[in-house]
Amino acid sequence: MFTTAKPETVRAATTATYVAFIGSGFAFASWAARIPQVRDQLSLDPAALGLILLAIAAGSLLALPLSGPVVTRIGSSRTVMAMAVLLGVGLITAALGSLAGVVPVVIGLFLLGFANGAWDVGMNVQGTVVERRLGRSIMSRFHAGFSLGTVAGALLGAAMVALHVPVAAHLTGVAVLVVAAVVHQARLFIADHDLDDTGAGTSKTAPRVSALAAWKEPRTLLIGVFVLAFAFTEGVGNDWISIAAIDGHHVSPALGTLAFAGFLTAMTIGRWYGPALLDRHGRTTVVRVLALIGTAGVALFVFAPHPALAYAGALLWGLGASLGFPVGMSAGGDDPARAAARVSVIASIGYCAFLAGPPVIGFLGDRITVLRALIVVAALLGLAALIAAAVRPLPPVEPAVESP
């Protein structure tokens, strides 16, 4: 006998999932907005700052493969609540540590990265649960919420800098706000496994796949590669599009930032309005078309003879990048009993792109210019278009009919 959640319970879980995504983006962008001040307080050169920031990536990469078993055992609700608290501790440690020295900042950033990685898996698992309960695509809107959180965090950070608010005071306040909001809301998550029979033939008693077993599944690994391509596309856009516009198209720094803003705006719009397209045309068709749009956008941005065309390319690039990551998370969660392990594997593979993207483009940029190096993004989007069938929903398994 399967339980059916009341509509108000599903609505509450939907709101709570939005809060988790927005809170994650808000906290991370708040830290990012104060990096220049932390650099100045610690008198760091670019190389030293880069090494310190690697602590975030190290924490995330350690957390991602471990988070599948954790979410499977304690559920997405407890995972997100625990990681919100840990992220708050890490953020405060890094903020206060900036007054003392490098070591506490590294410790704080490692905790922040670890918490962010496990939090990411937990909230994406809950996103797939809500999506199944609603019976329609909504995951990309949760990721749009993350994008809105980053914008809010960046704007608040800019205001704090302008008002000369100390880093420690600003980030401590952000940590307290985010922990309070997310812990309060995550209690309203729906149980991950006690679901109606809307998944791939699963039930309360269906065996849950181990994290190790998920690493051996061809479909899961292929989705991971698909997500990696889109994560690389998004990460490179975040890190390099302004620099490429300024150095490659010779626009002013303000106009280079405008290219970045256009990229983010197009990606957020695509994530917000994407669910209607996914429900109407299906995952594979939509993400394949978007991959091709993104490929065309990157090529236009790289080879545009005039900056105006480059801006158009940035918009197409952002639109093309919008749905790949959230659709990959949805595909990993098609089977509720196996969602935690599979989402953990897919996220682990995908997040490698965020670690590899900056050095790959930087290495190529030293040789062929950053602008020309961006053509790697187009190549990966082409690969994503070829393997887009991997995200096709799993077919439901018909329940056995008892003999009369």
Buried (B, 14 or more C-beta within 10 A) or exposed (E): EEEEBEEEEBBBBBEBBBBBBBBBBBBBBBBBBBBEBBBEBBEBEEEEBEEBBBBBBBBBBBBBBBBBBBBBEBBBBBBBBBBBBBBBBBBBBBBBBBBEEBEBBBBBBBBBBBBBBBBBBBBBBBBBBBBBBBEEBBBBBBBBBBBBBBBBBBEBBEEBBEEEBBBBEBBBBBBEBBBEBBBEBBEBBBBBBEBBBEBBBBBBEBEBBBBEBBBEBEBBBBBBBBBBBBBBBBBBBBBBBBBBBBBBBEBEEEBBBBBBBBBBBBBBBBBBBBBEBBBEEBBBBBBBBBBBBBBBBBBBBBEBEEBEBBBBBBBBBBBBBBBBBBBBBBBBBBBBBBBBBBBBBBBBBBBBBBBBBBEBBBEBBEEEBBBBBBBBBBEBBBBBBEBBEBBBEBEBEEEEEEEE
